Amino acid sequence: MELTAINALYGQYNGLSGNVWKVFEYLRDTFPTARVVDPANTNNVISDDLSVADRSKVKAAAERALSASDWNQIVI
């Protein structure tokens, strides 16, 4: 997830809450098909360790977070 957050925020800074929102958007829009490679070992494709079902669960959780009306509904 750390590499995914780095990819989501690459080249931009939107403040803490804006960055969290950008990561949620990335998880919803890009993560389900993203290819994540270990920068220390480019032969290690980390994203291959997640099934389609696992990626769908992450996407669904991001969608729920993005539809929340306040932070208390996200951080429980």
ABEGO torsion letter per residue (X at the ends): XAAAAAAAABGBBAEAAAAAAAAAAAAAAAAAABBBBBAABAABBAAAABBAAAAAAAAAAAAAAAABABAAAABX
